[in-house]
Amino acid sequence: MANAAILKLTTELQLIEKLLPEVRPDADLLRGGTQDEELLDRLFSNDMARCIAAARAAHEAHQFRDALIASFDLLQHARDRYRLLIGSRRMHKELVREFVRVFTLLLAPFCPHYAEHVWELLGNKDSIMHAAWPRGPPGAETEDAVLSRVSSYLDATLTLVRIQHEKSKRGGAKGGGKGGGKDSGKDADKEGEAGPASLIIFVAREYLEWQAETLRVMSAASAAGASLDKDFKKGLLAHAALQPFLDGNPQAKKSLLPFVQFKIDELHARGLEALEQTLPFDEADVLVACKEALTADLALQHLEVAAWPPTPDRVAALPAVGKLAPPTPGNPTCFFY
């Protein structure tokens, strides 16, 4: 464990020493100019503010392991994701410098000598022991709740895409669902580890009618203090408000209880936002911002972000698309081919 931690610090120091010369005004490896127009810049700024707040809260609660996770692991993850997804648009100079400053200050309570060395590399004359607790980057001093949700969405979606990509390479994404069509991945069996060449990520702006009504019923029950347990789930099949949507719709009846359980799990993990009808951000815009990097990372020839439902022409060209489980807001469906 100690050797691994030292290796992480050494690797990080090497990267910092490589990047710091590039934040000079005359250097051109990184990008200058405004940050407001680039979503990934704003996400990275907010991630830094979120890590600062989480580290401070953990220190004040004497939860030093959590403080270290926020100061090192989560902050590094935010930087690495930004570095990957920004791609050819290049990281912003000021954000890179701000990251090094924040990272060094947050790490100082745990690795004071290491932090002192990096602090000097930043050009500071006074000891880091005289520095104040960091604030977020200019314009992002406090956490933005919507950007934090975008960040969490992005992490979950990137994980989903990579898992389904591996399944499609093994020919394992069968039977539709959130991971690909019934035929998705068959070409991968023939081509070995090369995997599929194309990906469509389907996103939904709104729920199906029966799903939307189910969420309204769940929201009302939760507001009334009802327990969303097994009896509640079973009762939904006969709930008067849902009958117009379930009668004559066997697929909705079949999907109702799994959908409710999924939303109950999300409710426990995320709170009442899990029962929202729409997202406070544009899901497609977030994915389009990552399109270039994802295409390169997965070695794809083509990646498309498309609205659900698919057009008749698309279903005619790719029949397996018609067998996919529909996406819901915040939970896209991937189709590799």
Rosetta blueprint (number, residue, H / E / L):
1 M L
2 A H
3 N H
4 A H
5 A H
6 I H
7 L H
8 K H
9 L H
10 T H
11 T H
12 E H
13 L H
14 Q H
15 L H
16 I H
17 E H
18 K H
19 L H
20 L H
21 P H
22 E H
23 V H
24 R L
25 P L
26 D L
27 A L
28 D L
29 L L
30 L L
31 R E
32 G L
33 G L
34 T L
35 Q L
36 D L
37 E L
38 E L
39 L H
40 L H
41 D H
42 R H
43 L H
44 F H
45 S H
46 N H
47 D H
48 M H
49 A H
50 R H
51 C H
52 I H
53 A H
54 A H
55 A H
56 R H
57 A H
58 A H
59 H H
60 E H
61 A L
62 H L
63 Q L
64 F H
65 R H
66 D H
67 A H
68 L H
69 I H
70 A H
71 S H
72 F H
73 D H
74 L H
75 L H
76 Q H
77 H H
78 A H
79 R H
80 D H
81 R H
82 Y H
83 R H
84 L H
85 L H
86 I H
87 G H
88 S H
89 R H
90 R L
91 M L
92 H E
93 K H
94 E H
95 L H
96 V H
97 R H
98 E H
99 F H
100 V H
101 R H
102 V H
103 F H
104 T H
105 L H
106 L H
107 L H
108 A L
109 P L
110 F L
111 C L
112 P H
113 H H
114 Y H
115 A H
116 E H
117 H H
118 V H
119 W H
120 E H
121 L H
122 L L
123 G L
124 N L
125 K L
126 D L
127 S L
128 I H
129 M H
130 H H
131 A L
132 A L
133 W L
134 P L
135 R L
136 G L
137 P L
138 P L
139 G L
140 A L
141 E L
142 T L
143 E L
144 D L
145 A H
146 V H
147 L H
148 S H
149 R H
150 V H
151 S H
152 S H
153 Y H
154 L H
155 D H
156 A H
157 T H
158 L H
159 T H
160 L H
161 V H
162 R H
163 I H
164 Q H
165 H H
166 E H
167 K H
168 S H
169 K H
170 R L
171 G L
172 G L
173 A L
174 K L
175 G L
176 G L
177 G H
178 K H
179 G H
180 G L
181 G L
182 K L
183 D L
184 S L
185 G L
186 K H
187 D H
188 A H
189 D H
190 K H
191 E H
192 G H
193 E H
194 A H
195 G L
196 P L
197 A L
198 S E
199 L E
200 I E
201 I E
202 F E
203 V E
204 A L
205 R L
206 E L
207 Y L
208 L L
209 E H
210 W H
211 Q H
212 A H
213 E H
214 T H
215 L H
216 R H
217 V H
218 M H
219 S H
220 A H
221 A H
222 S H
223 A H
224 A L
225 G L
226 A L
227 S L
228 L L
229 D L
230 K H
231 D H
232 F H
233 K H
234 K H
235 G H
236 L H
237 L L
238 A L
239 H L
240 A L
241 A L
242 L L
243 Q H
244 P H
245 F H
246 L H
247 D L
248 G L
249 N L
250 P H
251 Q H
252 A H
253 K H
254 K H
255 S H
256 L H
257 L H
258 P H
259 F H
260 V H
261 Q H
262 F H
263 K H
264 I H
265 D H
266 E H
267 L H
268 H H
269 A H
270 R H
271 G H
272 L H
273 E H
274 A H
275 L H
276 E L
277 Q L
278 T L
279 L L
280 P L
281 F L
282 D L
283 E H
284 A H
285 D H
286 V H
287 L H
288 V H
289 A H
290 C L
291 K H
292 E H
293 A H
294 L H
295 T H
296 A H
297 D H
298 L L
299 A L
300 L L
301 Q L
302 H E
303 L E
304 E E
305 V E
306 A E
307 A E
308 W L
309 P L
310 P L
311 T L
312 P H
313 D H
314 R H
315 V H
316 A H
317 A H
318 L L
319 P H
320 A H
321 V H
322 G H
323 K H
324 L L
325 A L
326 P L
327 P L
328 T E
329 P L
330 G L
331 N E
332 P L
333 T E
334 C E
335 F E
336 F E
337 Y L
